[in-house]
Amino acid sequence: MRCVTIIRALLVRIMFAGHGVIAIWRLYMVIQETWCWYLSGAIGFLVIETIVTLYKNNGKEWKWFCPSVFFYLGSVVPSIWFLELHQINEGLKAEGHINVTLVSLPLALTPDLWLRVIEQFLLLMLIIGRWLLPKGALSHDQLSQLLLVYVGTAADIVEFYESFNEEGVKSNLLLCYIILGIWTLSLLQFTLVLTATRARRDQVGAPGGMDVDSSETSCCNAEIYGIITSILMQDCPFLVVRLLLIFKYKIVSYTNMFFTSKNSLVIILLLYRVCVVNIESRRRKKHIDGSPLVQRMRMIEKKPEPLKNFVMLNSSQSRSVPNVNKIYESQPNSFYNTCPQQNSAWDSYK
């Protein structure tokens, strides 16, 4: 099992590095500047991260953050930035063809198609890479949920990137910078693994270990963090940019209006989901706090100290009250079980 985990970790990082090298090579072929190869420094950091992960975690991924995806984005995203800006500045939209050979098959790709292939393969590699990477602290159920979220997120990002096809966008350099910046921000979601913190439930539905102070019952659990992250890094910025296109730059089209309405509806539904999760968390916390098992566990955790100032009783009282000090010293954890009728007397003396 350990060998399979290491092989999967190495395979995904080789895929990331290969796509990064292709993106940097394409940038060099277009610009013909040696500084393009400086972007391969991110691939060097990816190699270092691979060695650390194999040595420290035996190939397993980290719980909260995925550094391999971060360094992969660091090699591909800047290449896409420079290619897009170069194409805008030079006015290369569909002029000319560049012939290359991949797997012994001649392919004729326009500069714009090259850019779209690299950009869409980036999202495809993120989804496949997360699927092939060792799941680490994630359960299979959490991993399947995470992959479904990745697919939906990638589709939204592809739709947002198509804003470059709107008439009047590429002629405005400031607007291109804004779109590329928001697109980069949305890609950073793939470096976060927030669903890993969700409580794993056993067959009877109780959280493993019965942690009465678990974050699952708090107001800010992992699901709320994930929703807020999605709103701040994707849905809200996408909506702001599309509103900017409509009201400031007067770029009104069917697709722009549709996706503006879609982003607005998604934000409303996510905020509604936050309210529902918060209400359910409070109800669950109230139910757990009121359960007899949790109350007795908290009593055991807060062990009362032995009586130091024991009040002397008269002969008639001493016959009815047992020696609670001796009972506590012999069985401190089960004191309330052995002497349930003397709980009030104990509380009055401690």
C-alpha positions in Angstrom: 0.0 0.0 0.0 2.8 2.4 0.8 4.4 1.7 -2.6 1.1 2.5 -4.4 0.8 5.7 -2.5 4.3 6.8 -3.5 3.8 5.9 -7.1 0.5 7.9 -7.3 2.2 10.9 -5.7 5.1 10.7 -8.1 2.8 10.2 -11.2 0.7 13.3 -10.4 3.7 15.5 -9.9 5.3 14.3 -13.1 2.1 15.2 -14.9 2.1 18.6 -13.3 5.7 19.2 -14.2 5.2 18.0 -17.8 2.3 20.4 -18.3 4.3 23.2 -16.7 7.2 22.6 -19.0 4.9 22.6 -22.1 3.4 25.9 -21.0 6.8 27.5 -20.5 8.1 26.1 -23.8 5.1 27.6 -25.6 5.7 31.0 -24.0 9.4 30.8 -25.1 8.4 29.9 -28.7 6.1 32.9 -28.9 8.2 35.6 -27.2 11.7 34.2 -28.0 13.1 35.5 -24.7 15.4 33.4 -22.4 13.8 34.9 -19.3 10.7 32.7 -20.0 12.6 29.7 -18.6 12.9 31.5 -15.2 9.3 30.4 -14.6 10.6 26.8 -14.4 11.8 27.8 -10.9 8.3 26.8 -9.7 8.9 23.3 -11.1 12.1 23.2 -9.0 10.1 24.0 -5.9 7.7 21.3 -7.0 10.6 18.8 -7.0 11.6 19.9 -3.5 8.0 19.6 -2.3 7.9 16.1 -3.7 11.0 15.0 -1.8 9.7 16.5 1.4 6.2 14.9 1.0 7.7 11.5 0.3 10.1 11.7 3.3 7.8 13.4 5.8 4.3 12.0 4.9 5.3 8.8 3.0 3.6 10.2 -0.1 0.4 11.2 1.6 -1.0 14.7 1.0 -1.3 17.5 3.6 -4.6 18.0 5.3 -5.4 21.7 4.9 -3.2 22.8 1.9 -2.0 21.2 -1.3 1.5 22.6 -2.0 2.0 20.5 -5.2 -1.0 22.2 -6.8 0.3 25.6 -5.7 3.7 25.2 -7.3 2.0 23.7 -10.4 -0.2 26.8 -10.7 3.0 28.9 -10.2 4.5 27.4 -13.4 1.4 27.5 -15.7 -0.6 30.5 -14.6 2.2 33.1 -15.3 2.8 31.5 -18.7 -0.9 32.0 -19.6 -0.8 35.6 -18.4 2.2 36.4 -20.6 0.7 34.6 -23.6 -2.7 36.3 -23.3 -1.1 39.7 -22.8 1.3 39.2 -25.7 -1.6 38.1 -28.0 -3.6 41.2 -27.0 -0.6 43.5 -27.6 0.4 42.0 -30.9 -3.2 41.6 -32.2 -2.7 37.8 -32.8 -6.2 36.4 -32.7 -6.4 33.9 -35.5 -3.5 34.9 -37.8 -1.0 32.3 -39.0 -0.4 28.7 -38.0 2.4 27.1 -36.0 3.1 23.6 -36.9 4.3 21.3 -34.1 4.6 17.5 -33.7 3.3 15.7 -30.7 3.3 11.9 -30.5 4.4 11.8 -34.2 1.2 13.5 -35.3 1.4 16.9 -37.1 -0.9 19.4 -35.5 -1.7 22.9 -36.8 -2.8 25.2 -34.0 -3.5 28.9 -34.1 -2.0 31.0 -31.3 -5.5 31.5 -29.8 -6.2 27.7 -29.9 -2.8 27.0 -28.2 -3.7 29.4 -25.4 -7.2 27.8 -24.9 -5.7 24.3 -24.9 -3.2 25.2 -22.2 -5.8 27.0 -20.1 -8.4 24.2 -20.3 -5.8 21.5 -19.7 -4.8 23.3 -16.6 -8.3 22.8 -15.1 -8.4 19.2 -16.4 -5.1 18.4 -14.8 -6.2 19.9 -11.5 -9.3 17.6 -11.4 -7.4 14.4 -12.5 -4.5 15.2 -10.3 -6.6 15.6 -7.2 -8.3 12.3 -8.1 -5.0 10.4 -8.5 -3.2 12.0 -5.5 -3.2 10.0 -2.3 -6.3 11.1 -0.3 -4.4 11.6 2.9 -6.7 12.5 5.8 -9.7 12.5 3.4 -12.2 9.7 3.4 -13.5 8.3 0.1 -16.8 10.1 0.7 -15.1 13.4 1.3 -12.8 12.9 -1.8 -15.8 12.2 -4.0 -17.6 15.3 -2.8 -14.4 17.3 -3.3 -14.0 16.1 -6.9 -17.6 17.0 -7.7 -17.0 20.5 -6.3 -13.9 20.7 -8.4 -15.8 19.9 -11.6 -18.4 22.6 -10.9 -15.8 25.1 -10.0 -13.7 24.3 -13.2 -16.8 24.8 -15.4 -17.5 28.2 -13.8 -13.9 29.3 -14.3 -13.9 28.2 -18.0 -17.1 30.2 -18.5 -15.6 33.3 -16.8 -12.4 33.0 -19.0 -14.6 33.2 -22.1 -15.3 36.8 -21.2 -12.3 37.6 -23.4 -14.5 36.7 -26.3 -16.9 39.5 -25.5 -16.7 42.4 -28.0 -14.6 45.3 -26.6 -12.8 43.3 -23.9 -9.5 42.7 -25.6 -9.3 46.3 -26.7 -9.2 47.4 -23.0 -5.9 46.5 -21.4 -7.1 47.4 -17.8 -10.1 45.1 -18.2 -7.9 42.3 -19.4 -5.7 42.7 -16.2 -8.9 42.6 -14.0 -10.2 39.4 -15.7 -6.8 37.6 -15.5 -6.4 38.7 -11.8 -9.9 37.3 -10.8 -9.2 34.2 -12.8 -6.0 33.6 -11.0 -7.7 34.2 -7.6 -10.3 31.6 -8.4 -7.7 29.0 -9.3 -6.2 29.3 -5.8 -9.3 27.5 -4.5 -7.8 24.3 -5.7 -4.9 24.6 -3.2 -7.3 24.5 -0.3 -8.8 21.2 1.1 -11.5 22.5 3.5 -13.7 19.4 3.3 -11.0 17.4 5.1 -12.1 18.8 8.5 -15.6 17.4 8.4 -16.4 15.0 11.2 -16.4 11.3 10.2 -19.4 9.5 11.6 -19.7 5.9 12.7 -22.5 3.5 11.9 -24.8 4.9 14.6 -24.4 8.5 13.5 -22.3 9.8 16.4 -19.0 11.5 15.7 -16.0 9.3 16.4 -14.7 9.7 19.9 -17.7 11.7 21.0 -15.9 15.0 21.1 -18.5 17.3 22.8 -16.6 20.4 21.8 -16.1 19.4 18.2 -16.0 22.1 15.5 -18.9 20.3 13.8 -21.2 21.8 16.4 -19.6 25.3 16.4 -20.9 28.2 14.3 -17.9 28.2 12.0 -17.3 24.6 10.9 -15.5 23.4 7.8 -18.6 23.6 5.5 -19.2 27.3 6.3 -15.5 28.0 5.8 -15.7 26.3 2.4 -18.9 28.3 1.4 -17.4 31.6 2.4 -14.2 30.8 0.6 -16.1 30.0 -2.6 -18.1 33.3 -2.3 -15.0 35.5 -1.7 -12.7 33.8 -4.2 -15.1 33.0 -7.1 -18.8 33.9 -7.1 -18.6 37.4 -5.8 -15.6 38.5 -7.9 -17.2 36.9 -11.0 -20.4 38.9 -10.3 -18.6 42.2 -9.8 -16.6 41.8 -13.1 -19.8 40.9 -15.1 -21.7 43.8 -13.6 -18.7 46.0 -14.5 -18.9 44.8 -18.1 -22.6 45.6 -18.3 -22.9 48.9 -16.5 -19.5 50.6 -17.0 -18.3 49.3 -20.3 -21.7 48.7 -21.8 -20.8 45.2 -22.9 -24.3 43.6 -23.0 -24.8 40.2 -24.5 -26.9 37.1 -23.9 -24.1 35.1 -22.3 -23.1 38.0 -20.1 -26.6 38.6 -18.8 -27.2 34.9 -18.2 -24.0 34.3 -16.2 -24.6 37.5 -14.2 -28.0 36.2 -13.2 -26.5 32.8 -12.5 -23.8 34.2 -10.2 -26.4 36.3 -8.3 -28.6 33.2 -7.8 -25.6 31.1 -6.6 -24.5 33.7 -4.1 -28.1 33.9 -2.7 -28.3 30.1 -2.4 -24.8 29.9 -0.7 -25.8 32.5 1.8 -29.0 30.6 2.5 -26.9 27.4 2.9 -24.8 29.3 5.5 -27.9 30.2 7.5 -29.2 26.6 7.3 -25.8 25.1 8.4 -25.6 27.6 11.3 -29.1 26.8 12.5 -28.5 23.0 12.3 -25.1 23.4 14.1 -26.8 25.2 17.0 -29.6 22.7 17.2 -27.1 19.8 17.2 -25.0 21.5 19.8 -28.1 22.0 22.0 -29.1 18.4 21.6 -25.6 17.1 22.4 -25.3 19.4 25.5 -28.6 18.1 26.8 -27.8 14.4 26.4 -27.2 12.5 29.7 -24.2 10.7 28.2 -22.4 14.0 27.5 -23.3 15.4 30.9 -21.8 12.3 32.7 -18.7 12.5 30.5 -18.2 16.1 31.5 -18.6 15.2 35.1 -15.9 12.5 34.8 -13.6 15.0 33.0 -14.1 17.5 35.8 -13.1 15.3 38.7 -13.9 16.8 42.1 -11.1 17.1 44.5 -11.2 15.1 47.7 -12.8 16.7 50.7 -10.3 18.7 52.7 -12.7 20.3 55.3 -15.1 17.5 56.1 -17.9 18.7 58.4 -18.3 16.5 61.5 -21.7 15.0 61.8 -23.5 13.7 64.8 -24.1 10.0 65.4 -27.5 9.9 63.8 -26.3 11.6 60.6 -23.1 9.6 60.3 -25.1 6.4 60.1 -27.0 7.6 57.1 -24.1 9.3 55.2 -21.3 6.9 54.0 -17.6 7.9 54.1 -17.5 9.8 50.8 -13.8 10.4 51.1 -13.0 6.7 51.1 -15.4 6.1 48.2 -13.8 8.8 46.1 -10.2 7.7 46.8 -11.0 4.1 45.8 -13.1 4.8 42.7 -12.9 8.5 41.7 -14.3 8.0 38.2 -17.3 6.1 39.3 -18.1 8.2 42.4 -21.4 9.4 41.1 -22.3 5.9 40.1 -21.6 4.3 43.5 -23.2 7.1 45.5 -26.0 8.5 43.4 -28.1 9.3 46.4 -25.3 11.4 48.0 -24.7 13.7 45.0 -26.3 16.6 46.7 -24.4 16.0 49.9 -21.2 15.8 48.0 -21.9 19.1 46.2 -22.6 20.8 49.5 -19.3 19.6 51.0 -16.8 20.1 48.1 
